[in-house]
Amino acid sequence: MSLTLIRTPRTLLSVLIAFTVVLVAGPAAEAQGLKVGILHIGSMADGGYNQAHAEGIQVMKRNLPGVEIIEVENVPEGADAERVMENMVKQGAKLIVAASFGYLEPALRVAAKYPDVKFFHPGGYKRAPNVTTYWASTPEAFYLMGMAAGRTTKTNKLGYVVALPISFFLANINAFELGARSVNPKVETRVVFTGTFLDPAKEATAANALLDQGVDVLGVIVDSPITVVQTAEKRNAYSVGYHSLGAQKFAPKGWIGGIAFTWGNLYTRFAKQVTEGAFKSENILGGLADDYLTLAPFGASVSADAVALVNTRKQEFIAGTTHVFAGPLKDNRGVERVKAGAFFPLTDLGKMDWLVEGVIGQPR
């Protein structure tokens, strides 16, 4: 057996080398050297808001191993946030996620100084040429959790511990009650506002007060759901989580389900926009059909029939064949808010300053 040495012309060899480089230069290679900064208002292990963003960054890192991460937690809103972002820019960050609502103004100020750095802000209501805002609309998901809770409760009393009576949170509570009532007309939802996004003492007090009133399902809209779901678990009540898929481990026996923001793939797309020069300032608002709003797995306490009902309604929401706030709807003071045959559009949630009939509590 003889071997034949094939001599490749230099020009052909150059083409082959160039072709090989192109093949290697996939998404990971494109992001090589990109520095991404992210700052958090609280702990990255809070089982909620901050953990969801931190987990999203780690998914982005796995998708794009060439990315370098600069991550800082427990950053107060205001001047401290501005200083942290300035420092990230000085370290070479070209993409910064300002992962708290109160970081918007600091991010806009830093963005104005560094137009070649791209900023991404969750839930922001203002943009700039190098600032994108993003979030996901959640009332449909809360409606689905209400359906599961309405079919699981034994006392027909549900409760919610909520940070502040702002319109988007009111909409979530309303959606939850409407979902519960759609499968159990006897259900009521009691709500307590703590006045802050993170105060475990106040959250425990609110949760226990609701449980003392006969509530056997607790939901939560604060940064960390840990205190509320653990309080429910200790008192043999059910719970519904929010923000992160990690909340379930804190209440394994009474877990009904939860709503989670799974930001990883969206953050990966953000990084690709920056590396590919395809960034454009936009306001992104996703929903159940998108890969960054996820329903957590249901707990063992939720019946198979309830899960089937939820899944059917979920597909109806995605198809647009049904609406969360379909009339006729009255508020809990007896005032008609949505007429029969009409519906309150999700795009107008910023105007929802009322609680629906069946919710016990007042926003003011």
Summary of the structure (lengths in Angstrom):
residues: 364
radius of gyration: 23.8
end to end distance: 91.3
largest distance: 95.0
contacts: 1295
relative contact order: 0.14
helix: 42%
strand: 21%
